[in-house]
């Protein structure tokens, strides 16, 4: 992906990068802190997906954000927990993956808590 850089250079490089080259990483609202933290320290733009009324990933919010960034011609990856280590709530990984793939997006899941 080519997005890991020394922290001292991160802001300088982002200012010089064309936006269409900057990765968008979509994360869930109940991630272990190490997931979004590693992306926030990279050149990626990290976007959090909301929860729906049942406490799951809001699929409509995910769809809207996928459409928005795809239309901006940005490379996109979804990086989600398969299961929350705090609540035990499990993500419907198949449904999320299916939606991500409909938009040509990479899907990555952390199964550590499962």
N, CA, C and O atoms as CSV, one atom per row, in Angstrom:
chain,resi,resn,atom,element,x,y,z
A,1,UNK,N,N,0.826,-1.201,0.000
A,1,UNK,CA,C,0.000,0.000,0.000
A,1,UNK,C,C,0.865,1.258,0.000
A,1,UNK,O,O,0.444,2.299,-0.506
A,2,UNK,N,N,2.052,1.172,0.554
A,2,UNK,CA,C,2.946,2.322,0.546
A,2,UNK,C,C,2.466,3.499,1.359
A,2,UNK,O,O,2.631,4.646,0.943
A,3,UNK,N,N,1.864,3.237,2.527
A,3,UNK,CA,C,1.312,4.351,3.299
A,3,UNK,C,C,1.946,4.525,4.670
A,3,UNK,O,O,1.545,5.411,5.424
A,4,UNK,N,N,2.924,3.701,5.005
A,4,UNK,CA,C,3.613,3.836,6.287
A,4,UNK,C,C,4.803,4.773,6.122
A,4,UNK,O,O,5.667,4.553,5.273
A,5,UNK,N,N,4.840,5.810,6.934
A,5,UNK,CA,C,5.932,6.788,6.881
A,5,UNK,C,C,6.292,7.190,8.307
A,5,UNK,O,O,5.484,7.013,9.218
A,6,UNK,N,N,7.491,7.727,8.513
A,6,UNK,CA,C,7.831,8.242,9.842
A,6,UNK,C,C,6.859,9.357,10.243
A,6,UNK,O,O,6.484,10.187,9.414
A,7,UNK,N,N,6.462,9.372,11.497
A,7,UNK,CA,C,5.463,10.340,11.959
A,7,UNK,C,C,5.882,11.785,11.715
A,7,UNK,O,O,5.031,12.645,11.487
A,8,UNK,N,N,7.166,12.057,11.761
A,8,UNK,CA,C,7.645,13.421,11.555
A,8,UNK,C,C,7.383,13.916,10.122
A,8,UNK,O,O,7.310,15.122,9.882
A,9,UNK,N,N,7.245,12.992,9.190
A,9,UNK,CA,C,7.020,13.360,7.788
A,9,UNK,C,C,5.560,13.286,7.361
A,9,UNK,O,O,5.208,13.783,6.292
A,10,UNK,N,N,4.712,12.680,8.169
A,10,UNK,CA,C,3.332,12.397,7.773
A,10,UNK,C,C,2.590,13.626,7.256
A,10,UNK,O,O,2.092,13.611,6.130
A,11,UNK,N,N,2.510,14.680,8.049
A,11,UNK,CA,C,1.740,15.861,7.650
A,11,UNK,C,C,2.309,16.524,6.402
A,11,UNK,O,O,1.554,16.999,5.554
A,12,UNK,N,N,3.619,16.561,6.283
A,12,UNK,CA,C,4.249,17.164,5.102
A,12,UNK,C,C,3.898,16.396,3.835
A,12,UNK,O,O,3.585,16.988,2.802
A,13,UNK,N,N,3.955,15.070,3.929
A,13,UNK,CA,C,3.665,14.246,2.755
A,13,UNK,C,C,2.195,14.361,2.367
A,13,UNK,O,O,1.877,14.464,1.182
A,14,UNK,N,N,1.297,14.344,3.347
A,14,UNK,CA,C,-0.135,14.449,3.059
A,14,UNK,C,C,-0.442,15.752,2.332
A,14,UNK,O,O,-1.256,15.764,1.410
A,15,UNK,N,N,0.194,16.845,2.732
A,15,UNK,CA,C,-0.038,18.134,2.073
A,15,UNK,C,C,0.357,18.110,0.605
A,15,UNK,O,O,-0.228,18.820,-0.213
A,16,UNK,N,N,1.348,17.294,0.271
A,16,UNK,CA,C,1.846,17.226,-1.108
A,16,UNK,C,C,1.165,16.145,-1.946
A,16,UNK,O,O,1.314,16.121,-3.168
A,17,UNK,N,N,0.428,15.261,-1.301
A,17,UNK,CA,C,-0.191,14.124,-1.999
A,17,UNK,C,C,-1.457,14.535,-2.723
A,17,UNK,O,O,-2.286,15.251,-2.162
A,18,UNK,N,N,-1.618,14.094,-3.957
A,18,UNK,CA,C,-2.923,14.274,-4.601
A,18,UNK,C,C,-3.967,13.448,-3.836
A,18,UNK,O,O,-3.697,12.304,-3.471
A,19,UNK,N,N,-5.134,14.009,-3.596
A,19,UNK,CA,C,-6.134,13.315,-2.774
A,19,UNK,C,C,-6.526,11.966,-3.357
A,19,UNK,O,O,-6.832,11.042,-2.603
A,20,UNK,N,N,-6.526,11.827,-4.679
A,20,UNK,CA,C,-6.929,10.551,-5.276
A,20,UNK,C,C,-5.914,9.436,-5.033
A,20,UNK,O,O,-6.209,8.270,-5.297
A,21,UNK,N,N,-4.725,9.773,-4.534
A,21,UNK,CA,C,-3.722,8.759,-4.203
A,21,UNK,C,C,-3.757,8.360,-2.730
A,21,UNK,O,O,-3.136,7.375,-2.331
A,22,UNK,N,N,-4.480,9.123,-1.933
A,22,UNK,CA,C,-4.523,8.855,-0.493
A,22,UNK,C,C,-5.601,7.819,-0.173
A,22,UNK,O,O,-6.775,8.019,-0.483
A,23,UNK,N,N,-5.195,6.718,0.446
A,23,UNK,CA,C,-6.114,5.652,0.805
A,23,UNK,C,C,-7.143,6.132,1.820
A,23,UNK,O,O,-6.840,6.951,2.688
A,24,UNK,N,N,-8.353,5.615,1.703
A,24,UNK,CA,C,-9.405,5.795,2.693
A,24,UNK,C,C,-9.572,4.452,3.390
A,24,UNK,O,O,-9.776,3.430,2.734
A,25,UNK,N,N,-9.485,4.451,4.713
A,25,UNK,CA,C,-9.686,3.228,5.487
A,25,UNK,C,C,-10.931,3.422,6.345
A,25,UNK,O,O,-10.980,4.299,7.208
A,26,UNK,N,N,-11.925,2.594,6.092
A,26,UNK,CA,C,-13.173,2.631,6.840
A,26,UNK,C,C,-13.055,1.676,8.021
A,26,UNK,O,O,-12.688,0.513,7.853
A,27,UNK,N,N,-13.368,2.171,9.217
A,27,UNK,CA,C,-13.290,1.349,10.422
A,27,UNK,C,C,-14.629,1.385,11.144
A,27,UNK,O,O,-15.427,2.304,10.964
A,28,UNK,N,N,-14.855,0.373,11.956
A,28,UNK,CA,C,-16.082,0.316,12.740
A,28,UNK,C,C,-15.973,1.120,14.016
A,28,UNK,O,O,-14.886,1.556,14.394
A,29,UNK,N,N,-17.102,1.319,14.683
A,29,UNK,CA,C,-17.130,2.123,15.906
A,29,UNK,C,C,-16.704,1.362,17.154
A,29,UNK,O,O,-16.553,1.969,18.215
A,30,UNK,N,N,-16.506,0.053,17.059
A,30,UNK,CA,C,-16.128,-0.720,18.239
A,30,UNK,C,C,-14.825,-1.480,18.015
A,30,UNK,O,O,-14.682,-2.623,18.448
A,31,UNK,N,N,-13.894,-0.847,17.347
A,31,UNK,CA,C,-12.599,-1.467,17.064
A,31,UNK,C,C,-11.706,-1.451,18.304
A,31,UNK,O,O,-11.811,-0.558,19.145
A,32,UNK,N,N,-10.839,-2.435,18.404
A,32,UNK,CA,C,-9.757,-2.374,19.380
A,32,UNK,C,C,-8.894,-1.188,18.965
A,32,UNK,O,O,-8.675,-0.983,17.771
A,33,UNK,N,N,-8.404,-0.411,19.907
A,33,UNK,CA,C,-7.701,0.839,19.577
A,33,UNK,C,C,-6.527,0.643,18.623
A,33,UNK,O,O,-6.153,1.576,17.913
A,34,UNK,N,N,-5.945,-0.544,18.593
A,34,UNK,CA,C,-4.772,-0.753,17.733
A,34,UNK,C,C,-5.126,-0.738,16.248
A,34,UNK,O,O,-4.267,-0.457,15.413
A,35,UNK,N,N,-6.384,-1.038,15.908
A,35,UNK,CA,C,-6.765,-1.029,14.495
A,35,UNK,C,C,-6.780,0.397,13.931
A,35,UNK,O,O,-6.002,0.690,13.023
A,36,UNK,N,N,-7.631,1.287,14.433
A,36,UNK,CA,C,-7.623,2.637,13.859
A,36,UNK,C,C,-6.332,3.406,14.128
A,36,UNK,O,O,-5.935,4.250,13.325
A,37,UNK,N,N,-5.674,3.120,15.251
A,37,UNK,CA,C,-4.440,3.832,15.577
A,37,UNK,C,C,-3.373,3.614,14.511
A,37,UNK,O,O,-2.726,4.564,14.072
A,38,UNK,N,N,-3.192,2.375,14.100
A,38,UNK,CA,C,-2.165,2.103,13.085
A,38,UNK,C,C,-2.488,2.803,11.773
A,38,UNK,O,O,-1.582,3.265,11.079
A,39,UNK,N,N,-3.766,2.886,11.426
A,39,UNK,CA,C,-4.139,3.589,10.188
A,39,UNK,C,C,-3.985,5.100,10.347
A,39,UNK,O,O,-3.561,5.781,9.413
A,40,UNK,N,N,-4.328,5.629,11.526
A,40,UNK,CA,C,-4.214,7.082,11.736
A,40,UNK,C,C,-2.762,7.550,11.716
A,40,UNK,O,O,-2.490,8.717,11.436
A,41,UNK,N,N,-1.841,6.657,12.008
A,41,UNK,CA,C,-0.424,7.007,11.967
A,41,UNK,C,C,0.156,6.863,10.561
A,41,UNK,O,O,1.327,7.170,10.337
A,42,UNK,N,N,-0.645,6.405,9.631
A,42,UNK,CA,C,-0.193,6.229,8.250
A,42,UNK,C,C,-0.662,7.420,7.410
A,42,UNK,O,O,-1.146,8.418,7.945
A,43,UNK,N,N,-0.512,7.302,6.106
A,43,UNK,CA,C,-0.975,8.348,5.195
A,43,UNK,C,C,-2.458,8.221,4.869
A,43,UNK,O,O,-3.005,9.054,4.147
A,44,UNK,N,N,-3.108,7.196,5.389
A,44,UNK,CA,C,-4.521,6.963,5.090
A,44,UNK,C,C,-5.418,7.968,5.805
A,44,UNK,O,O,-5.068,8.498,6.860
A,45,UNK,N,N,-6.573,8.216,5.210
A,45,UNK,CA,C,-7.630,8.975,5.868
A,45,UNK,C,C,-8.556,7.950,6.516
A,45,UNK,O,O,-9.094,7.080,5.831
A,46,UNK,N,N,-8.744,8.046,7.818
A,46,UNK,CA,C,-9.540,7.065,8.556
A,46,UNK,C,C,-10.948,7.622,8.768
A,46,UNK,O,O,-11.127,8.722,9.291
A,47,UNK,N,N,-11.942,6.836,8.351
A,47,UNK,CA,C,-13.341,7.238,8.461
A,47,UNK,C,C,-14.075,6.190,9.291
A,47,UNK,O,O,-14.015,4.998,8.988
A,48,UNK,N,N,-14.765,6.635,10.336
A,48,UNK,CA,C,-15.507,5.706,11.191
A,48,UNK,C,C,-16.942,5.554,10.697
A,48,UNK,O,O,-17.619,6.536,10.391
A,49,UNK,N,N,-17.386,4.311,10.627
A,49,UNK,CA,C,-18.760,3.999,10.248
A,49,UNK,C,C,-19.614,3.969,11.515
A,49,UNK,O,O,-19.195,3.435,12.542
A,50,UNK,N,N,-20.798,4.540,11.435
A,50,UNK,CA,C,-21.698,4.600,12.599
A,50,UNK,C,C,-22.286,3.233,12.942
A,50,UNK,O,O,-22.208,2.283,12.163
A,51,UNK,N,N,-22.868,3.170,14.118
A,51,UNK,CA,C,-23.657,2.007,14.532
A,51,UNK,C,C,-25.106,2.208,14.124
A,51,UNK,O,O,-25.587,3.340,14.063
A,52,UNK,N,N,-25.807,1.108,13.844
A,52,UNK,CA,C,-27.244,1.206,13.626
A,52,UNK,C,C,-27.958,1.050,14.969
A,52,UNK,O,O,-27.307,0.943,16.008
A,53,UNK,N,N,-29.276,1.038,14.952
A,53,UNK,CA,C,-30.040,0.984,16.205
A,53,UNK,C,C,-29.839,-0.314,16.984
A,53,UNK,O,O,-30.115,-0.369,18.183
A,54,UNK,N,N,-29.359,-1.357,16.310
A,54,UNK,CA,C,-29.114,-2.643,16.969
A,54,UNK,C,C,-27.683,-2.793,17.471
A,54,UNK,O,O,-27.339,-3.820,18.056
A,55,UNK,N,N,-26.844,-1.781,17.249
A,55,UNK,CA,C,-25.456,-1.842,17.695
A,55,UNK,C,C,-24.514,-2.488,16.706
A,55,UNK,O,O,-23.374,-2.808,17.040
A,56,UNK,N,N,-24.987,-2.680,15.492
A,56,UNK,CA,C,-24.173,-3.271,14.433
A,56,UNK,C,C,-23.648,-2.159,13.527
A,56,UNK,O,O,-24.049,-1.002,13.654
A,57,UNK,N,N,-22.759,-2.515,12.623
A,57,UNK,CA,C,-22.284,-1.542,11.640
A,57,UNK,C,C,-23.475,-1.068,10.819
A,57,UNK,O,O,-24.234,-1.883,10.294
A,58,UNK,N,N,-23.641,0.222,10.709
A,58,UNK,CA,C,-24.743,0.805,9.944
A,58,UNK,C,C,-24.445,0.619,8.455
A,58,UNK,O,O,-23.626,1.337,7.882
A,59,UNK,N,N,-25.113,-0.345,7.844
A,59,UNK,CA,C,-24.824,-0.690,6.452
A,59,UNK,C,C,-25.157,0.455,5.495
A,59,UNK,O,O,-24.501,0.606,4.464
A,60,UNK,N,N,-26.159,1.255,5.823
A,60,UNK,CA,C,-26.490,2.385,4.944
A,60,UNK,C,C,-25.418,3.471,5.041
A,60,UNK,O,O,-25.060,4.079,4.032
A,61,UNK,N,N,-24.909,3.717,6.242
A,61,UNK,CA,C,-23.805,4.666,6.400
A,61,UNK,C,C,-22.579,4.165,5.640
A,61,UNK,O,O,-21.898,4.939,4.967
A,62,UNK,N,N,-22.304,2.872,5.753
A,62,UNK,CA,C,-21.185,2.282,5.021
A,62,UNK,C,C,-21.381,2.451,3.522
A,62,UNK,O,O,-20.452,2.848,2.819
A,63,UNK,N,N,-22.578,2.156,3.025
A,63,UNK,CA,C,-22.873,2.296,1.594
A,63,UNK,C,C,-22.658,3.739,1.111
A,63,UNK,O,O,-22.056,3.968,0.062
A,64,UNK,N,N,-23.154,4.695,1.885
A,64,UNK,CA,C,-23.021,6.103,1.490
A,64,UNK,C,C,-21.556,6.534,1.451
A,64,UNK,O,O,-21.138,7.243,0.536
A,65,UNK,N,N,-20.792,6.109,2.432
A,65,UNK,CA,C,-19.374,6.489,2.455
A,65,UNK,C,C,-18.606,5.797,1.336
A,65,UNK,O,O,-17.721,6.399,0.727
A,66,UNK,N,N,-18.935,4.542,1.061
A,66,UNK,CA,C,-18.296,3.848,-0.061
A,66,UNK,C,C,-18.579,4.575,-1.371
A,66,UNK,O,O,-17.678,4.779,-2.184
A,67,UNK,N,N,-19.827,4.960,-1.565
A,67,UNK,CA,C,-20.202,5.665,-2.798
A,67,UNK,C,C,-19.463,6.993,-2.907
A,67,UNK,O,O,-18.940,7.334,-3.968
A,68,UNK,N,N,-19.422,7.731,-1.821
A,68,UNK,CA,C,-18.778,9.042,-1.818
A,68,UNK,C,C,-17.300,8.951,-2.195
A,68,UNK,O,O,-16.818,9.712,-3.034
A,69,UNK,N,N,-16.591,8.021,-1.571
A,69,UNK,CA,C,-15.154,7.925,-1.837
A,69,UNK,C,C,-14.854,7.245,-3.165
A,69,UNK,O,O,-13.846,7.550,-3.801
A,70,UNK,N,N,-15.716,6.330,-3.589
A,70,UNK,CA,C,-15.528,5.732,-4.916
A,70,UNK,C,C,-15.707,6.804,-5.993
A,70,UNK,O,O,-14.940,6.865,-6.954
A,71,UNK,N,N,-16.720,7.643,-5.823
A,71,UNK,CA,C,-16.960,8.721,-6.784
A,71,UNK,C,C,-15.807,9.713,-6.811
A,71,UNK,O,O,-15.593,10.387,-7.819
A,72,UNK,N,N,-15.064,9.809,-5.718
A,72,UNK,CA,C,-13.886,10.683,-5.658
A,72,UNK,C,C,-12.649,9.970,-6.191
A,72,UNK,O,O,-11.553,10.532,-6.182
A,73,UNK,N,N,-12.822,8.727,-6.656
A,73,UNK,CA,C,-11.740,7.935,-7.254
A,73,UNK,C,C,-10.589,7.699,-6.279
A,73,UNK,O,O,-9.416,7.802,-6.639
A,74,UNK,N,N,-10.953,7.379,-5.035
A,74,UNK,CA,C,-9.954,7.118,-3.994
A,74,UNK,C,C,-9.833,5.619,-3.756
A,74,UNK,O,O,-10.835,4.907,-3.826
A,75,UNK,N,N,-8.617,5.117,-3.474
A,75,UNK,CA,C,-8.494,3.713,-3.082
A,75,UNK,C,C,-9.086,3.532,-1.680
A,75,UNK,O,O,-8.860,4.357,-0.795
A,76,UNK,N,N,-9.844,2.450,-1.488
A,76,UNK,CA,C,-10.588,2.256,-0.238
A,76,UNK,C,C,-10.348,0.857,0.314
A,76,UNK,O,O,-10.224,-0.115,-0.431
A,77,UNK,N,N,-10.285,0.783,1.650
A,77,UNK,CA,C,-10.226,-0.502,2.332
A,77,UNK,C,C,-11.098,-0.432,3.578
A,77,UNK,O,O,-11.101,0.577,4.283
A,78,UNK,N,N,-11.831,-1.495,3.848
A,78,UNK,CA,C,-12.580,-1.616,5.091
A,78,UNK,C,C,-11.777,-2.460,6.062
A,78,UNK,O,O,-11.335,-3.552,5.708
A,79,UNK,N,N,-11.581,-1.978,7.274
A,79,UNK,CA,C,-10.806,-2.702,8.286
A,79,UNK,C,C,-11.640,-2.751,9.564
A,79,UNK,O,O,-11.744,-1.760,10.286
A,80,UNK,N,N,-12.231,-3.912,9.835
A,80,UNK,CA,C,-13.208,-4.035,10.909
A,80,UNK,C,C,-12.881,-5.183,11.852
A,80,UNK,O,O,-12.208,-6.143,11.477
A,81,UNK,N,N,-13.373,-5.067,13.092
A,81,UNK,CA,C,-13.318,-6.179,14.040
A,81,UNK,C,C,-14.416,-7.166,13.673
A,81,UNK,O,O,-15.544,-6.768,13.380
A,82,UNK,N,N,-14.089,-8.441,13.688
A,82,UNK,CA,C,-15.107,-9.462,13.463
A,82,UNK,C,C,-15.984,-9.602,14.705
A,82,UNK,O,O,-17.150,-9.989,14.619
A,83,UNK,N,N,-15.400,-9.279,15.865
A,83,UNK,CA,C,-16.128,-9.406,17.121
A,83,UNK,C,C,-15.517,-8.428,18.133
A,83,UNK,O,O,-14.295,-8.334,18.251
A,84,UNK,N,N,-16.365,-7.707,18.855
A,84,UNK,CA,C,-15.880,-6.764,19.860
A,84,UNK,C,C,-15.363,-7.508,21.087
A,84,UNK,O,O,-16.042,-8.389,21.615
A,85,UNK,N,N,-14.161,-7.153,21.541
A,85,UNK,CA,C,-13.631,-7.782,22.755
A,85,UNK,C,C,-14.298,-7.217,24.010
A,85,UNK,O,O,-14.177,-7.800,25.087
A,86,UNK,N,N,-14.989,-6.105,23.883
A,86,UNK,CA,C,-15.657,-5.485,25.031
A,86,UNK,C,C,-17.076,-6.023,25.190
A,86,UNK,O,O,-17.459,-6.461,26.276
A,87,UNK,N,N,-17.855,-5.990,24.111
A,87,UNK,CA,C,-19.269,-6.368,24.189
A,87,UNK,C,C,-19.544,-7.798,23.744
A,87,UNK,O,O,-20.578,-8.366,24.095
A,88,UNK,N,N,-18.631,-8.385,22.975
A,88,UNK,CA,C,-18.868,-9.708,22.414
A,88,UNK,C,C,-19.729,-9.675,21.171
A,88,UNK,O,O,-20.026,-10.718,20.588
A,89,UNK,N,N,-20.139,-8.466,20.754
A,89,UNK,CA,C,-20.976,-8.339,19.559
A,89,UNK,C,C,-20.172,-8.718,18.322
A,89,UNK,O,O,-19.047,-8.254,18.140
A,90,UNK,N,N,-20.748,-9.556,17.478
A,90,UNK,CA,C,-20.057,-10.011,16.270
A,90,UNK,C,C,-20.604,-9.316,15.031
A,90,UNK,O,O,-21.814,-9.152,14.876
A,91,UNK,N,N,-19.703,-8.915,14.165
A,91,UNK,CA,C,-20.041,-8.277,12.897
A,91,UNK,C,C,-20.494,-9.335,11.907
A,91,UNK,O,O,-19.959,-10.443,11.887
A,92,UNK,N,N,-21.473,-8.998,11.091
A,92,UNK,CA,C,-21.868,-9.874,9.989
A,92,UNK,C,C,-20.819,-9.690,8.890
A,92,UNK,O,O,-21.007,-8.903,7.962
A,93,UNK,N,N,-19.724,-10.420,9.011
A,93,UNK,CA,C,-18.584,-10.226,8.106
A,93,UNK,C,C,-18.944,-10.507,6.656
A,93,UNK,O,O,-18.410,-9.868,5.750
A,94,UNK,N,N,-19.834,-11.447,6.427
A,94,UNK,CA,C,-20.236,-11.752,5.038
A,94,UNK,C,C,-20.993,-10.595,4.411
A,94,UNK,O,O,-20.733,-10.232,3.264
A,95,UNK,N,N,-21.926,-10.014,5.150
A,95,UNK,CA,C,-22.704,-8.892,4.615
A,95,UNK,C,C,-21.808,-7.676,4.376
A,95,UNK,O,O,-21.920,-7.007,3.349
A,96,UNK,N,N,-20.926,-7.400,5.324
A,96,UNK,CA,C,-20.016,-6.257,5.170
A,96,UNK,C,C,-19.082,-6.489,3.985
A,96,UNK,O,O,-18.871,-5.588,3.174
A,97,UNK,N,N,-18.524,-7.693,3.884
A,97,UNK,CA,C,-17.621,-8.008,2.772
A,97,UNK,C,C,-18.336,-7.893,1.434
A,97,UNK,O,O,-17.787,-7.344,0.479
A,98,UNK,N,N,-19.549,-8.403,1.363
A,98,UNK,CA,C,-20.323,-8.328,0.113
A,98,UNK,C,C,-20.509,-6.876,-0.322
A,98,UNK,O,O,-20.338,-6.547,-1.496
A,99,UNK,N,N,-20.859,-6.012,0.626
A,99,UNK,CA,C,-21.047,-4.599,0.298
A,99,UNK,C,C,-19.726,-3.949,-0.113
A,99,UNK,O,O,-19.681,-3.207,-1.094
A,100,UNK,N,N,-18.665,-4.218,0.622
A,100,UNK,CA,C,-17.359,-3.657,0.266
A,100,UNK,C,C,-16.953,-4.086,-1.142
A,100,UNK,O,O,-16.483,-3.268,-1.933
A,101,UNK,N,N,-17.134,-5.354,-1.450
A,101,UNK,CA,C,-16.737,-5.863,-2.767
A,101,UNK,C,C,-17.600,-5.296,-3.894
A,101,UNK,O,O,-17.127,-5.171,-5.024
A,102,UNK,N,N,-18.859,-4.952,-3.607
A,102,UNK,CA,C,-19.710,-4.311,-4.617
A,102,UNK,C,C,-19.115,-2.981,-5.072
A,102,UNK,O,O,-19.377,-2.521,-6.183
A,103,UNK,N,N,-18.324,-2.379,-4.211
A,103,UNK,CA,C,-17.693,-1.098,-4.533
A,103,UNK,C,C,-16.216,-1.269,-4.888
A,103,UNK,O,O,-15.482,-0.285,-4.975
A,104,UNK,N,N,-15.782,-2.505,-5.091
A,104,UNK,CA,C,-14.394,-2.761,-5.473
A,104,UNK,C,C,-13.403,-2.471,-4.365
A,104,UNK,O,O,-12.254,-2.108,-4.620
A,105,UNK,N,N,-13.859,-2.635,-3.130
A,105,UNK,CA,C,-13.073,-2.281,-1.955
A,105,UNK,C,C,-12.471,-3.523,-1.301
A,105,UNK,O,O,-13.085,-4.590,-1.298
A,106,UNK,N,N,-11.279,-3.380,-0.752
A,106,UNK,CA,C,-10.655,-4.459,0.006
A,106,UNK,C,C,-11.367,-4.621,1.347
A,106,UNK,O,O,-11.818,-3.639,1.937
A,107,UNK,N,N,-11.465,-5.855,1.826
A,107,UNK,CA,C,-12.081,-6.143,3.120
A,107,UNK,C,C,-11.054,-6.812,4.024
A,107,UNK,O,O,-10.396,-7.776,3.631
A,108,UNK,N,N,-10.926,-6.290,5.236
A,108,UNK,CA,C,-9.971,-6.838,6.199
A,108,UNK,C,C,-10.677,-6.914,7.560
A,108,UNK,O,O,-11.285,-5.941,8.007
A,109,UNK,N,N,-10.589,-8.075,8.206
A,109,UNK,CA,C,-11.240,-8.262,9.503
A,109,UNK,C,C,-10.249,-8.784,10.527
A,109,UNK,O,O,-9.382,-9.600,10.216
A,110,UNK,N,N,-10.392,-8.294,11.766
A,110,UNK,CA,C,-9.601,-8.753,12.901
A,110,UNK,C,C,-10.436,-9.807,13.628
A,110,UNK,O,O,-11.473,-9.490,14.211
A,111,UNK,N,N,-9.984,-11.049,13.591
A,111,UNK,CA,C,-10.701,-12.147,14.230
A,111,UNK,C,C,-10.105,-12.524,15.586
A,111,UNK,O,O,-10.391,-13.608,16.094
A,112,UNK,N,N,-9.290,-11.666,16.179
A,112,UNK,CA,C,-8.592,-12.003,17.421
A,112,UNK,C,C,-9.547,-12.330,18.566
A,112,UNK,O,O,-9.248,-13.205,19.378
A,113,UNK,N,N,-10.682,-11.652,18.648
A,113,UNK,CA,C,-11.603,-11.853,19.767
A,113,UNK,C,C,-12.621,-12.950,19.499
A,113,UNK,O,O,-13.439,-13.262,20.364
A,114,UNK,N,N,-12.581,-13.517,18.350
A,114,UNK,CA,C,-13.622,-14.475,17.980
A,114,UNK,C,C,-13.336,-15.850,18.485
A,114,UNK,O,O,-14.122,-16.768,18.253
